Amino acid sequence: MSSTAQVSASVLHGAGDLRVEQRPLPPPSASEVQIAVSATGLCGSDLHYYKHFRNGSIQVREPLTLGHESAGVVTAAGPDVTRLRPGDRVALEVGQPCETCEFCRRGRYNICKAMRFRSSAKSVPHAQGTLQTRINHPARWCHVLPESLSLEQGALVEPLSVAMHAGSRAGLQEGNTVLVLGAGAVGLLCAAVAKVSGAKTVVIADILPERVEFAVQNGFADAAFTVPLARPEGIEEKLAYAQDVAEKIMGIEVAGESVGEVDVTFECTGVESCMHTAIYSTKPGGKVMIIGMGTPIQTIPISAASLKEVDLLGVFRYANTYPAAIELLASKNERMPDVSKLVTQRFKGLSNIPAAFDVAGKVKDEQGNLVLKVMVDTSDEGTSS
């Protein structure tokens, strides 16, 4: 491959303003491969960008292609690439750290301050996402999929990596009791990772009964709790509400025993009241994993955490997880629930991405089906020389 090609891309120009455009793509550099992107799962951060043209405090400052949960097929390789060849099916680890700073040298490249992450507007110029027909990407961040895994499953490696990184930081052990707050895709995957680690009991909670019922029915959790909707006013009412929710969760019986305080809580919502509940539900010496990125500034009962020596640990993306995540998906581990069931809606082609985002923002689609993970198939889309 020696000439520049024209590829099709879904490009965000403003809130809700997605356009399919052509853009040039040169041949891959010496250490890159060119990949025909086949499957991309839509993430909550993508949805925020689509709806608001920003994600929290990060404002989009130029046209941006979304998408970062992806897998595809290698179509060309740079001259220095020896590990990959055309035809290889790969899961894409889309963050590109500097690889020289203290965090990268320690293996914690996910917190590299110079990280460029596809579909994020944090760096300028923005690192363009994967909702396009082809991309060039560093070969070292492309992970070969075994034949037993589909490209859709390859796209799930990215959110599974978030859960595995959280599980690693939590130090999950055989026999732990685990609470997951938030039964979206990442919460369900955290529950799955807890199951694989040998957790004795996994309880999952959400305001949507359909989601927690899905979790129990499909083996992601042992028990479900539907959080009652309420709007307490003032910090005292909020804390009382969270304590009540925590007590109800701890009173759930599994196999004839009350759950009680848990060893590890995965907080996957970013909601302040859930953070309160997480602290109250976790036993002395336990851990609260802060995964959800919702409310940026929160008032929390810090004394309740400190007096119990409950560790509050942040979780940001992942590092060194892709090979293990791929191995786990391919292993057919009997403790691992069928994560392919998380893909609840599928859309074909770049032109249908606005409709895909519209569904991704709903609890149920027009047919009444639960929405968990929306997948976009961009295989067989045209690329011209």
Contacts in CASP RR format, 6 or more apart in sequence:
PFRMAT RR
TARGET T0000
AUTHOR 0000-0000-0000
METHOD contacts of the structure
MODEL  1
MSSTAQVSASVLHGAGDLRVEQRPLPPPSASEVQIAVSATGLCGSDLHYY
KHFRNGSIQVREPLTLGHESAGVVTAAGPDVTRLRPGDRVALEVGQPCET
CEFCRRGRYNICKAMRFRSSAKSVPHAQGTLQTRINHPARWCHVLPESLS
LEQGALVEPLSVAMHAGSRAGLQEGNTVLVLGAGAVGLLCAAVAKVSGAK
TVVIADILPERVEFAVQNGFADAAFTVPLARPEGIEEKLAYAQDVAEKIM
GIEVAGESVGEVDVTFECTGVESCMHTAIYSTKPGGKVMIIGMGTPIQTI
PISAASLKEVDLLGVFRYANTYPAAIELLASKNERMPDVSKLVTQRFKGL
SNIPAAFDVAGKVKDEQGNLVLKVMVDTSDEGTSS
1 27 0 8 1.000
1 28 0 8 1.000
1 34 0 8 1.000
1 75 0 8 1.000
1 76 0 8 1.000
2 27 0 8 1.000
3 27 0 8 1.000
3 385 0 8 1.000
4 24 0 8 1.000
4 25 0 8 1.000
4 26 0 8 1.000
4 27 0 8 1.000
5 24 0 8 1.000
5 25 0 8 1.000
5 134 0 8 1.000
5 383 0 8 1.000
5 384 0 8 1.000
5 385 0 8 1.000
6 22 0 8 1.000
6 23 0 8 1.000
6 24 0 8 1.000
6 25 0 8 1.000
6 383 0 8 1.000
6 384 0 8 1.000
6 385 0 8 1.000
7 22 0 8 1.000
7 23 0 8 1.000
7 24 0 8 1.000
7 25 0 8 1.000
7 132 0 8 1.000
7 133 0 8 1.000
7 134 0 8 1.000
7 382 0 8 1.000
7 383 0 8 1.000
8 20 0 8 1.000
8 21 0 8 1.000
8 22 0 8 1.000
8 132 0 8 1.000
8 133 0 8 1.000
8 350 0 8 1.000
8 381 0 8 1.000
8 382 0 8 1.000
8 383 0 8 1.000
9 20 0 8 1.000
9 21 0 8 1.000
9 22 0 8 1.000
9 23 0 8 1.000
9 65 0 8 1.000
9 128 0 8 1.000
9 131 0 8 1.000
9 132 0 8 1.000
9 133 0 8 1.000
9 350 0 8 1.000
10 18 0 8 1.000
10 19 0 8 1.000
10 20 0 8 1.000
10 65 0 8 1.000
10 66 0 8 1.000
10 131 0 8 1.000
10 132 0 8 1.000
10 350 0 8 1.000
10 353 0 8 1.000
11 18 0 8 1.000
11 19 0 8 1.000
11 20 0 8 1.000
11 21 0 8 1.000
11 63 0 8 1.000
11 64 0 8 1.000
11 65 0 8 1.000
12 18 0 8 1.000
12 49 0 8 1.000
12 50 0 8 1.000
12 53 0 8 1.000
12 60 0 8 1.000
12 63 0 8 1.000
12 64 0 8 1.000
12 65 0 8 1.000
12 66 0 8 1.000
13 19 0 8 1.000
13 63 0 8 1.000
14 53 0 8 1.000
14 60 0 8 1.000
15 50 0 8 1.000
15 51 0 8 1.000
15 52 0 8 1.000
15 53 0 8 1.000
16 50 0 8 1.000
16 51 0 8 1.000
16 53 0 8 1.000
16 354 0 8 1.000
16 357 0 8 1.000
18 50 0 8 1.000
18 353 0 8 1.000
18 354 0 8 1.000
18 357 0 8 1.000
20 350 0 8 1.000
20 351 0 8 1.000
23 132 0 8 1.000
25 34 0 8 1.000
25 134 0 8 1.000
25 135 0 8 1.000
25 136 0 8 1.000
25 383 0 8 1.000
26 136 0 8 1.000
27 34 0 8 1.000
27 76 0 8 1.000
27 78 0 8 1.000
27 136 0 8 1.000
28 34 0 8 1.000
28 76 0 8 1.000
28 77 0 8 1.000
28 78 0 8 1.000
28 81 0 8 1.000
28 136 0 8 1.000
29 78 0 8 1.000
29 136 0 8 1.000
30 78 0 8 1.000
30 79 0 8 1.000
30 80 0 8 1.000
30 81 0 8 1.000
31 78 0 8 1.000
31 80 0 8 1.000
31 81 0 8 1.000
31 138 0 8 1.000
31 139 0 8 1.000
31 140 0 8 1.000
32 77 0 8 1.000
32 78 0 8 1.000
32 81 0 8 1.000
32 136 0 8 1.000
32 137 0 8 1.000
32 138 0 8 1.000
32 139 0 8 1.000
33 74 0 8 1.000
33 75 0 8 1.000
33 76 0 8 1.000
33 77 0 8 1.000
33 78 0 8 1.000
33 81 0 8 1.000
33 84 0 8 1.000
33 90 0 8 1.000
33 136 0 8 1.000
33 137 0 8 1.000
33 139 0 8 1.000
33 142 0 8 1.000
34 74 0 8 1.000
34 75 0 8 1.000
34 76 0 8 1.000
34 77 0 8 1.000
34 134 0 8 1.000
34 135 0 8 1.000
34 136 0 8 1.000
35 72 0 8 1.000
35 73 0 8 1.000
35 74 0 8 1.000
35 75 0 8 1.000
35 90 0 8 1.000
35 92 0 8 1.000
35 134 0 8 1.000
35 135 0 8 1.000
35 136 0 8 1.000
35 137 0 8 1.000
35 142 0 8 1.000
36 72 0 8 1.000
36 73 0 8 1.000
36 75 0 8 1.000
36 133 0 8 1.000
36 134 0 8 1.000
36 379 0 8 1.000
36 383 0 8 1.000
37 70 0 8 1.000
37 71 0 8 1.000
37 72 0 8 1.000
37 92 0 8 1.000
37 130 0 8 1.000
37 131 0 8 1.000
37 132 0 8 1.000
37 133 0 8 1.000
37 134 0 8 1.000
37 135 0 8 1.000
37 378 0 8 1.000
38 70 0 8 1.000
38 71 0 8 1.000
38 72 0 8 1.000
38 73 0 8 1.000
38 151 0 8 1.000
38 377 0 8 1.000
38 378 0 8 1.000
38 379 0 8 1.000
39 70 0 8 1.000
39 71 0 8 1.000
39 72 0 8 1.000
39 150 0 8 1.000
39 151 0 8 1.000
39 152 0 8 1.000
39 154 0 8 1.000
39 155 0 8 1.000
39 375 0 8 1.000
39 376 0 8 1.000
39 377 0 8 1.000
39 378 0 8 1.000
39 379 0 8 1.000
40 67 0 8 1.000
40 68 0 8 1.000
40 69 0 8 1.000
40 70 0 8 1.000
40 130 0 8 1.000
40 131 0 8 1.000
40 155 0 8 1.000
40 375 0 8 1.000
40 376 0 8 1.000
40 378 0 8 1.000
41 67 0 8 1.000
41 69 0 8 1.000
41 70 0 8 1.000
41 155 0 8 1.000
41 156 0 8 1.000
41 373 0 8 1.000
41 374 0 8 1.000
41 375 0 8 1.000
41 376 0 8 1.000
42 66 0 8 1.000
42 67 0 8 1.000
42 69 0 8 1.000
42 356 0 8 1.000
42 357 0 8 1.000
42 360 0 8 1.000
42 373 0 8 1.000
42 374 0 8 1.000
42 375 0 8 1.000
42 376 0 8 1.000
43 67 0 8 1.000
43 68 0 8 1.000
43 69 0 8 1.000
43 119 0 8 1.000
43 159 0 8 1.000
44 360 0 8 1.000
45 55 0 8 1.000
45 119 0 8 1.000
45 120 0 8 1.000
46 66 0 8 1.000
46 67 0 8 1.000
46 68 0 8 1.000
46 119 0 8 1.000
46 357 0 8 1.000
46 360 0 8 1.000
47 357 0 8 1.000
47 360 0 8 1.000
47 361 0 8 1.000
48 54 0 8 1.000
48 55 0 8 1.000
48 56 0 8 1.000
49 55 0 8 1.000
49 60 0 8 1.000
49 64 0 8 1.000
49 66 0 8 1.000
49 119 0 8 1.000
49 121 0 8 1.000
50 66 0 8 1.000
50 357 0 8 1.000
51 357 0 8 1.000
53 59 0 8 1.000
53 60 0 8 1.000
54 60 0 8 1.000
54 121 0 8 1.000
55 120 0 8 1.000
55 121 0 8 1.000
56 296 0 8 1.000
57 296 0 8 1.000
58 120 0 8 1.000
58 121 0 8 1.000
58 122 0 8 1.000
59 121 0 8 1.000
60 121 0 8 1.000
60 126 0 8 1.000
61 121 0 8 1.000
61 124 0 8 1.000
61 126 0 8 1.000
62 124 0 8 1.000
62 125 0 8 1.000
62 126 0 8 1.000
64 119 0 8 1.000
64 121 0 8 1.000
64 126 0 8 1.000
64 128 0 8 1.000
64 129 0 8 1.000
65 119 0 8 1.000
65 128 0 8 1.000
65 129 0 8 1.000
65 130 0 8 1.000
65 131 0 8 1.000
65 132 0 8 1.000
66 119 0 8 1.000
66 129 0 8 1.000
66 131 0 8 1.000
67 118 0 8 1.000
67 119 0 8 1.000
67 129 0 8 1.000
67 130 0 8 1.000
67 131 0 8 1.000
68 92 0 8 1.000
68 94 0 8 1.000
68 95 0 8 1.000
68 117 0 8 1.000
68 118 0 8 1.000
68 119 0 8 1.000
68 120 0 8 1.000
68 129 0 8 1.000
68 130 0 8 1.000
68 158 0 8 1.000
69 155 0 8 1.000
69 156 0 8 1.000
69 158 0 8 1.000
69 159 0 8 1.000
70 91 0 8 1.000
70 92 0 8 1.000
70 94 0 8 1.000
70 130 0 8 1.000
70 155 0 8 1.000
70 158 0 8 1.000
71 89 0 8 1.000
71 90 0 8 1.000
71 91 0 8 1.000
71 92 0 8 1.000
71 145 0 8 1.000
71 151 0 8 1.000
71 152 0 8 1.000
71 153 0 8 1.000
71 154 0 8 1.000
71 155 0 8 1.000
71 157 0 8 1.000
72 89 0 8 1.000
72 90 0 8 1.000
72 92 0 8 1.000
72 151 0 8 1.000
72 379 0 8 1.000
73 87 0 8 1.000
73 88 0 8 1.000
73 89 0 8 1.000
73 90 0 8 1.000
73 151 0 8 1.000
74 84 0 8 1.000
74 85 0 8 1.000
74 86 0 8 1.000
74 87 0 8 1.000
74 88 0 8 1.000
74 89 0 8 1.000
74 90 0 8 1.000
74 142 0 8 1.000
75 86 0 8 1.000
75 87 0 8 1.000
75 134 0 8 1.000
76 86 0 8 1.000
77 84 0 8 1.000
77 85 0 8 1.000
77 86 0 8 1.000
77 139 0 8 1.000
78 139 0 8 1.000
81 139 0 8 1.000
83 139 0 8 1.000
84 90 0 8 1.000
84 139 0 8 1.000
84 142 0 8 1.000
84 144 0 8 1.000
88 142 0 8 1.000
88 144 0 8 1.000
89 144 0 8 1.000
89 145 0 8 1.000
89 151 0 8 1.000
90 142 0 8 1.000
90 143 0 8 1.000
90 144 0 8 1.000
90 145 0 8 1.000
91 142 0 8 1.000
91 143 0 8 1.000
91 145 0 8 1.000
91 154 0 8 1.000
91 155 0 8 1.000
91 157 0 8 1.000
91 158 0 8 1.000
91 322 0 8 1.000
91 326 0 8 1.000
92 130 0 8 1.000
92 137 0 8 1.000
92 141 0 8 1.000
92 142 0 8 1.000
92 143 0 8 1.000
92 158 0 8 1.000
93 141 0 8 1.000
93 142 0 8 1.000
93 143 0 8 1.000
93 158 0 8 1.000
93 161 0 8 1.000
93 322 0 8 1.000
94 117 0 8 1.000
94 118 0 8 1.000
94 119 0 8 1.000
94 127 0 8 1.000
94 129 0 8 1.000
94 130 0 8 1.000
94 137 0 8 1.000
94 141 0 8 1.000
94 158 0 8 1.000
95 115 0 8 1.000
95 116 0 8 1.000
95 117 0 8 1.000
95 118 0 8 1.000
95 127 0 8 1.000
95 141 0 8 1.000
95 317 0 8 1.000
96 115 0 8 1.000
96 116 0 8 1.000
96 117 0 8 1.000
96 127 0 8 1.000
96 138 0 8 1.000
96 141 0 8 1.000
97 103 0 8 1.000
97 104 0 8 1.000
97 109 0 8 1.000
97 110 0 8 1.000
97 112 0 8 1.000
97 114 0 8 1.000
97 115 0 8 1.000
98 104 0 8 1.000
98 112 0 8 1.000
98 113 0 8 1.000
98 114 0 8 1.000
98 115 0 8 1.000
99 109 0 8 1.000
99 112 0 8 1.000
101 112 0 8 1.000
101 113 0 8 1.000
101 114 0 8 1.000
103 109 0 8 1.000
103 111 0 8 1.000
103 112 0 8 1.000
103 113 0 8 1.000
104 112 0 8 1.000
107 319 0 8 1.000
107 320 0 8 1.000
108 319 0 8 1.000
109 115 0 8 1.000
109 319 0 8 1.000
110 165 0 8 1.000
110 316 0 8 1.000
110 317 0 8 1.000
110 318 0 8 1.000
110 319 0 8 1.000
111 316 0 8 1.000
115 122 0 8 1.000
115 123 0 8 1.000
116 123 0 8 1.000
116 127 0 8 1.000
117 123 0 8 1.000
117 127 0 8 1.000
117 317 0 8 1.000
118 127 0 8 1.000
118 128 0 8 1.000
118 129 0 8 1.000
118 130 0 8 1.000
119 127 0 8 1.000
119 128 0 8 1.000
119 129 0 8 1.000
119 130 0 8 1.000
119 131 0 8 1.000
120 126 0 8 1.000
120 127 0 8 1.000
128 135 0 8 1.000
129 135 0 8 1.000
131 350 0 8 1.000
131 353 0 8 1.000
131 376 0 8 1.000
131 378 0 8 1.000
132 350 0 8 1.000
132 378 0 8 1.000
133 350 0 8 1.000
133 378 0 8 1.000
133 381 0 8 1.000
133 382 0 8 1.000
133 383 0 8 1.000
134 383 0 8 1.000
143 157 0 8 1.000
143 322 0 8 1.000
143 323 0 8 1.000
143 326 0 8 1.000
145 151 0 8 1.000
145 153 0 8 1.000
145 154 0 8 1.000
145 326 0 8 1.000
146 326 0 8 1.000
146 330 0 8 1.000
148 330 0 8 1.000
149 326 0 8 1.000
149 329 0 8 1.000
149 330 0 8 1.000
150 340 0 8 1.000
151 379 0 8 1.000
152 340 0 8 1.000
152 343 0 8 1.000
152 375 0 8 1.000
153 329 0 8 1.000
153 339 0 8 1.000
153 340 0 8 1.000
154 326 0 8 1.000
154 329 0 8 1.000
155 375 0 8 1.000
156 329 0 8 1.000
156 339 0 8 1.000
156 340 0 8 1.000
156 342 0 8 1.000
156 343 0 8 1.000
156 373 0 8 1.000
157 322 0 8 1.000
157 325 0 8 1.000
157 326 0 8 1.000
157 329 0 8 1.000
159 185 0 8 1.000
159 186 0 8 1.000
159 189 0 8 1.000
159 373 0 8 1.000
160 189 0 8 1.000
160 192 0 8 1.000
160 193 0 8 1.000
160 321 0 8 1.000
160 325 0 8 1.000
160 328 0 8 1.000
160 329 0 8 1.000
160 339 0 8 1.000
161 317 0 8 1.000
161 318 0 8 1.000
161 321 0 8 1.000
161 322 0 8 1.000
161 325 0 8 1.000
162 186 0 8 1.000
162 189 0 8 1.000
162 291 0 8 1.000
162 315 0 8 1.000
162 317 0 8 1.000
162 318 0 8 1.000
163 186 0 8 1.000
163 187 0 8 1.000
163 189 0 8 1.000
163 190 0 8 1.000
163 192 0 8 1.000
163 193 0 8 1.000
164 193 0 8 1.000
164 318 0 8 1.000
164 321 0 8 1.000
164 324 0 8 1.000
164 325 0 8 1.000
164 328 0 8 1.000
165 315 0 8 1.000
165 317 0 8 1.000
165 318 0 8 1.000
165 319 0 8 1.000
165 321 0 8 1.000
166 190 0 8 1.000
166 193 0 8 1.000
166 266 0 8 1.000
166 289 0 8 1.000
166 291 0 8 1.000
166 315 0 8 1.000
167 190 0 8 1.000
167 193 0 8 1.000
167 194 0 8 1.000
167 197 0 8 1.000
167 264 0 8 1.000
167 266 0 8 1.000
167 289 0 8 1.000
168 321 0 8 1.000
169 289 0 8 1.000
169 313 0 8 1.000
169 314 0 8 1.000
169 315 0 8 1.000
170 264 0 8 1.000
170 266 0 8 1.000
170 287 0 8 1.000
170 289 0 8 1.000
170 313 0 8 1.000
171 264 0 8 1.000
171 287 0 8 1.000
172 178 0 8 1.000
172 193 0 8 1.000
172 194 0 8 1.000
172 197 0 8 1.000
172 198 0 8 1.000
172 199 0 8 1.000
172 264 0 8 1.000
173 197 0 8 1.000
173 263 0 8 1.000
174 197 0 8 1.000
174 198 0 8 1.000
174 199 0 8 1.000
175 198 0 8 1.000
175 199 0 8 1.000
175 200 0 8 1.000
176 194 0 8 1.000
176 197 0 8 1.000
176 198 0 8 1.000
176 199 0 8 1.000
176 200 0 8 1.000
176 262 0 8 1.000
176 263 0 8 1.000
176 264 0 8 1.000
177 199 0 8 1.000
177 200 0 8 1.000
177 201 0 8 1.000
177 202 0 8 1.000
177 203 0 8 1.000
177 259 0 8 1.000
177 260 0 8 1.000
177 261 0 8 1.000
177 262 0 8 1.000
177 263 0 8 1.000
177 264 0 8 1.000
178 191 0 8 1.000
178 194 0 8 1.000
178 199 0 8 1.000
178 201 0 8 1.000
178 202 0 8 1.000
178 203 0 8 1.000
178 262 0 8 1.000
178 263 0 8 1.000
178 264 0 8 1.000
178 265 0 8 1.000
178 266 0 8 1.000
179 202 0 8 1.000
179 203 0 8 1.000
179 204 0 8 1.000
179 205 0 8 1.000
179 249 0 8 1.000
179 259 0 8 1.000
179 262 0 8 1.000
179 264 0 8 1.000
179 265 0 8 1.000
179 266 0 8 1.000
179 278 0 8 1.000
179 281 0 8 1.000
179 282 0 8 1.000
180 187 0 8 1.000
180 188 0 8 1.000
180 190 0 8 1.000
180 191 0 8 1.000
180 194 0 8 1.000
180 202 0 8 1.000
180 203 0 8 1.000
180 204 0 8 1.000
180 205 0 8 1.000
180 221 0 8 1.000
180 265 0 8 1.000
180 266 0 8 1.000
180 268 0 8 1.000
181 205 0 8 1.000
181 206 0 8 1.000
181 265 0 8 1.000
181 266 0 8 1.000
181 267 0 8 1.000
181 268 0 8 1.000
181 269 0 8 1.000
181 274 0 8 1.000
181 277 0 8 1.000
181 278 0 8 1.000
182 204 0 8 1.000
182 205 0 8 1.000
182 206 0 8 1.000
182 211 0 8 1.000
182 268 0 8 1.000
182 269 0 8 1.000
182 274 0 8 1.000
183 191 0 8 1.000
183 204 0 8 1.000
183 205 0 8 1.000
183 206 0 8 1.000
183 208 0 8 1.000
183 211 0 8 1.000
183 212 0 8 1.000
183 214 0 8 1.000
183 215 0 8 1.000
184 206 0 8 1.000
184 211 0 8 1.000
184 268 0 8 1.000
184 372 0 8 1.000
185 342 0 8 1.000
185 372 0 8 1.000
185 373 0 8 1.000
186 268 0 8 1.000
186 291 0 8 1.000
186 292 0 8 1.000
187 204 0 8 1.000
187 266 0 8 1.000
187 268 0 8 1.000
187 291 0 8 1.000
188 204 0 8 1.000
188 214 0 8 1.000
188 215 0 8 1.000
188 220 0 8 1.000
188 339 0 8 1.000
188 342 0 8 1.000
188 372 0 8 1.000
189 339 0 8 1.000
189 342 0 8 1.000
190 266 0 8 1.000
190 268 0 8 1.000
190 289 0 8 1.000
190 291 0 8 1.000
191 202 0 8 1.000
191 204 0 8 1.000
191 215 0 8 1.000
191 220 0 8 1.000
191 221 0 8 1.000
191 266 0 8 1.000
192 220 0 8 1.000
192 336 0 8 1.000
192 337 0 8 1.000
192 339 0 8 1.000
194 202 0 8 1.000
194 264 0 8 1.000
194 266 0 8 1.000
195 202 0 8 1.000
195 219 0 8 1.000
195 220 0 8 1.000
195 335 0 8 1.000
195 336 0 8 1.000
195 337 0 8 1.000
196 328 0 8 1.000
196 333 0 8 1.000
196 335 0 8 1.000
196 336 0 8 1.000
198 335 0 8 1.000
201 222 0 8 1.000
201 223 0 8 1.000
201 254 0 8 1.000
201 255 0 8 1.000
201 259 0 8 1.000
202 220 0 8 1.000
202 221 0 8 1.000
202 222 0 8 1.000
202 223 0 8 1.000
203 221 0 8 1.000
203 222 0 8 1.000
203 223 0 8 1.000
203 224 0 8 1.000
203 225 0 8 1.000
203 249 0 8 1.000
203 252 0 8 1.000
203 254 0 8 1.000
203 259 0 8 1.000
203 262 0 8 1.000
204 212 0 8 1.000
204 215 0 8 1.000
204 216 0 8 1.000
204 220 0 8 1.000
204 221 0 8 1.000
204 223 0 8 1.000
204 224 0 8 1.000
204 225 0 8 1.000
205 212 0 8 1.000
205 224 0 8 1.000
205 225 0 8 1.000
205 226 0 8 1.000
205 227 0 8 1.000
205 245 0 8 1.000
205 249 0 8 1.000
205 277 0 8 1.000
206 212 0 8 1.000
206 226 0 8 1.000
206 227 0 8 1.000
207 226 0 8 1.000
207 227 0 8 1.000
207 229 0 8 1.000
208 226 0 8 1.000
208 363 0 8 1.000
209 224 0 8 1.000
209 226 0 8 1.000
210 363 0 8 1.000
210 364 0 8 1.000
210 370 0 8 1.000
211 370 0 8 1.000
211 372 0 8 1.000
212 221 0 8 1.000
212 224 0 8 1.000
212 225 0 8 1.000
212 226 0 8 1.000
213 224 0 8 1.000
214 220 0 8 1.000
214 370 0 8 1.000
214 372 0 8 1.000
215 221 0 8 1.000
215 224 0 8 1.000
216 222 0 8 1.000
216 223 0 8 1.000
216 224 0 8 1.000
218 337 0 8 1.000
218 338 0 8 1.000
218 341 0 8 1.000
219 337 0 8 1.000
220 337 0 8 1.000
222 254 0 8 1.000
223 252 0 8 1.000
223 254 0 8 1.000
223 259 0 8 1.000
225 248 0 8 1.000
225 249 0 8 1.000
225 252 0 8 1.000
227 245 0 8 1.000
227 274 0 8 1.000
228 245 0 8 1.000
230 241 0 8 1.000
232 238 0 8 1.000
232 240 0 8 1.000
232 241 0 8 1.000
232 273 0 8 1.000
235 299 0 8 1.000
238 272 0 8 1.000
238 273 0 8 1.000
238 276 0 8 1.000
239 276 0 8 1.000
239 301 0 8 1.000
241 273 0 8 1.000
241 276 0 8 1.000
242 273 0 8 1.000
242 274 0 8 1.000
242 276 0 8 1.000
242 277 0 8 1.000
242 280 0 8 1.000
243 276 0 8 1.000
243 280 0 8 1.000
245 273 0 8 1.000
245 277 0 8 1.000
246 277 0 8 1.000
246 280 0 8 1.000
246 281 0 8 1.000
247 280 0 8 1.000
249 259 0 8 1.000
249 277 0 8 1.000
249 281 0 8 1.000
250 258 0 8 1.000
250 259 0 8 1.000
250 260 0 8 1.000
250 261 0 8 1.000
250 262 0 8 1.000
250 281 0 8 1.000
251 258 0 8 1.000
251 259 0 8 1.000
251 260 0 8 1.000
252 258 0 8 1.000
252 259 0 8 1.000
253 259 0 8 1.000
260 283 0 8 1.000
261 281 0 8 1.000
261 282 0 8 1.000
261 283 0 8 1.000
261 284 0 8 1.000
262 281 0 8 1.000
262 282 0 8 1.000
262 283 0 8 1.000
262 286 0 8 1.000
263 282 0 8 1.000
263 283 0 8 1.000
263 286 0 8 1.000
263 287 0 8 1.000
264 282 0 8 1.000
264 286 0 8 1.000
264 287 0 8 1.000
264 288 0 8 1.000
264 289 0 8 1.000
265 278 0 8 1.000
265 281 0 8 1.000
265 282 0 8 1.000
265 287 0 8 1.000
265 288 0 8 1.000
265 289 0 8 1.000
266 289 0 8 1.000
266 291 0 8 1.000
267 274 0 8 1.000
267 275 0 8 1.000
267 278 0 8 1.000
267 288 0 8 1.000
267 289 0 8 1.000
267 290 0 8 1.000
267 291 0 8 1.000
267 292 0 8 1.000
268 291 0 8 1.000
268 292 0 8 1.000
269 292 0 8 1.000
269 294 0 8 1.000
270 290 0 8 1.000
270 292 0 8 1.000
270 293 0 8 1.000
270 294 0 8 1.000
270 295 0 8 1.000
271 294 0 8 1.000
271 295 0 8 1.000
272 295 0 8 1.000
272 298 0 8 1.000
272 299 0 8 1.000
272 300 0 8 1.000
275 288 0 8 1.000
275 290 0 8 1.000
275 298 0 8 1.000
275 300 0 8 1.000
276 300 0 8 1.000
276 301 0 8 1.000
278 288 0 8 1.000
279 288 0 8 1.000
279 300 0 8 1.000
279 301 0 8 1.000
279 304 0 8 1.000
279 305 0 8 1.000
279 310 0 8 1.000
279 312 0 8 1.000
280 301 0 8 1.000
280 304 0 8 1.000
282 288 0 8 1.000
282 308 0 8 1.000
282 310 0 8 1.000
283 308 0 8 1.000
283 310 0 8 1.000
284 308 0 8 1.000
284 309 0 8 1.000
284 310 0 8 1.000
285 308 0 8 1.000
285 309 0 8 1.000
285 310 0 8 1.000
285 311 0 8 1.000
286 308 0 8 1.000
286 309 0 8 1.000
286 310 0 8 1.000
286 311 0 8 1.000
287 310 0 8 1.000
287 311 0 8 1.000
287 312 0 8 1.000
287 313 0 8 1.000
288 305 0 8 1.000
288 310 0 8 1.000
288 311 0 8 1.000
288 312 0 8 1.000
288 313 0 8 1.000
289 313 0 8 1.000
289 314 0 8 1.000
289 315 0 8 1.000
290 312 0 8 1.000
290 313 0 8 1.000
290 314 0 8 1.000
290 315 0 8 1.000
291 314 0 8 1.000
291 315 0 8 1.000
304 310 0 8 1.000
305 312 0 8 1.000
328 336 0 8 1.000
329 336 0 8 1.000
329 339 0 8 1.000
342 372 0 8 1.000
342 373 0 8 1.000
343 372 0 8 1.000
343 373 0 8 1.000
343 374 0 8 1.000
343 375 0 8 1.000
344 365 0 8 1.000
344 369 0 8 1.000
344 370 0 8 1.000
344 371 0 8 1.000
344 372 0 8 1.000
344 373 0 8 1.000
344 374 0 8 1.000
345 356 0 8 1.000
345 359 0 8 1.000
345 360 0 8 1.000
345 365 0 8 1.000
345 369 0 8 1.000
345 371 0 8 1.000
345 373 0 8 1.000
345 374 0 8 1.000
345 375 0 8 1.000
346 374 0 8 1.000
346 375 0 8 1.000
346 376 0 8 1.000
346 377 0 8 1.000
347 353 0 8 1.000
347 355 0 8 1.000
347 356 0 8 1.000
347 359 0 8 1.000
347 374 0 8 1.000
347 375 0 8 1.000
347 376 0 8 1.000
347 377 0 8 1.000
348 376 0 8 1.000
348 377 0 8 1.000
349 376 0 8 1.000
349 377 0 8 1.000
349 378 0 8 1.000
349 381 0 8 1.000
350 378 0 8 1.000
350 381 0 8 1.000
352 376 0 8 1.000
353 376 0 8 1.000
356 374 0 8 1.000
356 376 0 8 1.000
357 374 0 8 1.000
359 365 0 8 1.000
359 371 0 8 1.000
359 374 0 8 1.000
360 371 0 8 1.000
360 374 0 8 1.000
361 371 0 8 1.000
362 371 0 8 1.000
363 370 0 8 1.000
363 371 0 8 1.000
364 370 0 8 1.000
364 371 0 8 1.000
365 371 0 8 1.000
END
